[in-house]
Amino acid sequence: MAILLNFLLPVEIKDNHLFSLFSTIAQGFITLASLLGMVGIFKLQSIHNEIDRQFDFLIRTFYGGNKPASFYPPEQVLKWAKSKIKKQNGKEPTEYSMTLEISVSKLEPLITERKKIGPSISNFVIFTLIVVFIALLSLTFTPLIIKYSLGISILGILLILSSYSLFLAIRLIKVILTDYTKNNT
């Protein structure tokens, strides 16, 4: 479609404009990827630290283990804690069972949040790097793009890819700013 548009609307774009445009696209999107990647990784690291802290508390308090939380598989600890809660359901709640329920209720949203944020970061960064690669490749071959009048076509392709990359950025910001633990504090 972009190639058809190029032949229907023959627009002459000067080479210095294309150089500047391709360079700006590459710089802008690599900056966006690094900034959101950094914020996303920070959020992921803080979630991971909170999960470790909760697991350490569960293991030391209820499991009697002296080893760090990373030694025990998280699924096994959660299963164990949930089975302890089920055993207590028919009885009068004790401080032990209430503390166990609170710990499990804090862990589950954190694990859900960790599962959502990781793929969002990788999808955004990978797609944005594709946009940057195409912009840098176009920057390298700008003389050929001008010679064969492909400027509008390449810009159309970059516009479509950039739009999707910005959509992924907005979705990543939403995932980063969403706090899944609000309901449990």
N, C-alpha and C positions, 0 to 999 in steps of 0.2 A: 504494500500500500504506500509506503514511504517513497519507493522508487517511482510509482505512478504519479504521486504528488510532485516529485521532482520534475517530471516531464510536462505536467500540466501547468505548473507555476514555475517557469524557469527564472530563478532568482540568482543573481550573481553575488556570491559572498566572497569578500576579499580574504586573502590568506592570513593576514594578521588578525582578523576577526575570528577566524576558525581556530588559530593557534591559541588566542586568549580564551575562547569559549571552551575548548577541550581541556585546556590547562585548569581553568576555573572549576569545571565539573569534577575533574579528578581530585583537585585539592579540597574542594568542598565536601565531597562524599567520603574521602579518606579521613577528613577531620571529624565528620559526623560518625563514621564507623568507630573511630578510636575513642571518641568521647562517650558514645552510648555503650560501646564495649567495655570501657573502663567502669562506668557506673553500674552496668549490668553485672560485671564480674565482682565488683564490690558488694552489691546486694546478694549475689549468690554466695560469696564468702561469709557474709554476716549470717545468712540463713544456715549455712553449713555449721558455723560456730555455735549457733543457738541449738541446732539439732544435737551436736556433740555434747553441749552442756546439759541438755535435757536427758540424753542417754546416760551420761555419767551419773547424773542424779538418780535416775531409775536404777541403774546397775548397783551403785553404792548403797542406796537406801533399801531396795527391795530384793535385789538379786544376791547381794552379799559378795560381789566380785571386787577384787582389788586391782583388776586389770583395767586399762583405759577403754573407753566406749568403742574405739575403733577395732578392738579385739573381737567384740561380739557382733554378729550380723544383725543389722537393725530390724529386719523382718522377724527374727527369732525373739528379740527383746519385746517388740510390740505384741507378738502373739502371746508371749508369756504374760505380759501385763494385762492384756485383754482377758486371758483365761482366769487370771487372779480376780479381775473385776467381776466376771460372770459367776465365779464361786461365791462372791460376796453379795450378789444381787438379792438372794432370799433372806439375808440376815440384816440386822440393824447396821447402818453405815458406821464404820469406825474411822478414826483419824487416818489410819493406814489406807483404807479403801478410798477415802475421799482424796487424799494426796495422790494416790495412784491414778485415779480418774482425771484429776487436774493435769498431771504430767502427760498422760496419754492424749488428753484433749488439746494440749499445747503442741504435741509432736505431730499429730496428723495433718493440721493445716500447713505446718512448716514443710513437711514432706511433699504435700501437694504443690506448694509454692515453688519448691526446688525443681519439681518435675516440669512445671510450666515455664520457668524462666530460662533454663538451659537451652532447650530447643529454640526459643524465641531469639536468644542472643546469636546462636550459630546461624539460623536462617537469615537474619538481618545482615550479619557480617559477611557471610558468603555471597549473598546476592549483591551487596554493596561493593564488594571487591570485584565482582564481575562487571559492574558499571564502571568502576575505576579502571579496570583492565581495558575495556573497550574504549574508554575516553583516552587512555594513554596510547593505545594502539592507533587510534584515529589521529592523535597528536603527532605520532611518528610518521604517519602516512598522509599528512595534510597536503603536501604538494600533489600527490596522486589523486586525492579526493577532489581537489580543485581542478586538476587537469581533466578528470572525467565527469565533472559537475555532479558529484555525489554528496555535496554539503548538506542539502536539505534532507536527503534520505538518511544520512548518518545522524543528523540532529533529531529527526523523527524517531529513529530507533532509540537513541539515547533518552529522548523525552519519555517514551513509553517505559523503558527500563528504570529510569530515574523516578518516575511516578510510583512504580511498584515498590522500589526501594524506600521511598518516603512513606508509603503505606506501612511497610514492615517496621520502619522506625517509629511511627506513631503507635503501632500495636505493641512494640517493645517497651515504649515509654509507659503505656497503660499497664503492662504486666509488671514493670519495675515499680510503679507507684501504687499498685494494688497491694493492700496489706491483708493477707488471708487470715492473720491471727487476731484481728480486731475483735471478732465475736467471742474469743476465748480468753480474754484478759479481764 
